[in-house]
C-alpha cells in the first residue's frame, strides 16, 4: 500500500453503511485530532458497534432524545457523551440520516503527537496506555461535549477527520461481546479489535451499579 493511499481522507460514503460493516472496517484507520498545540494522530485498534433503536445496548434504543440526536444526523459526525459524571467517550455516526447508529472508539495507538497526550494522561505507565480504553482515548485527544456533532470528514479547520491508514489482515481481526454491556445486548459480538495489539483494552463484563443506601 502506498503512503499516498494511507493519507487519503475517508469520505462520507465510508460511514453511510450499516454499522456492522463500518465498525470492523475502522480498524487500522487513522483518526486525526487537530488542536491549537498541533495535530494528534491515532491508529484505531478497538471499536464497538451500536445499532440504534434495534440495539438494547444503544443510547438510541428508546428513541430520539436531545442527548442522542446527533446519532440520527448525517453519517461521519462525532457523537460525544459524558458518562459516570467523569468521562467523555467518542463515537462516529454511521448509516443513513434519520436512522441512529454509531461506533464507539475504544482504543488506539498514538502515532503522532504523543507528547501532547502525555500531559493529559499522566497516569499512563507507557505510551501503549495513552488511549487504551474509550475514556482514556477521549482524554488523550482532548475530546469533550464541545465536539458533539462535529463533522469528522476532512475539511479545512476541522477538529477531527479520518485517514485511510492501513487496515489489518482479516485474520487479525477478532470480535466478541461488548465491554460492560448488560441486559439483552450483553451477548452481541459487536466489539472488534486487532488481535495481539498491545493498545487494545481488557474485556470486562457488565457489573450492575448499586444504588446507595
Helices and strands as residue ranges (DSSP letters): H 3-6, H 12-15, H 19-25, E 30-35, E 38-50, G 52-54, G 69-72, E 78-83, E 87-93, E 102-112, H 114-118, G 127-129, H 134-140, G 145-147, E 160-163, G 170-172, E 173-176, G 183-185, E 191-194
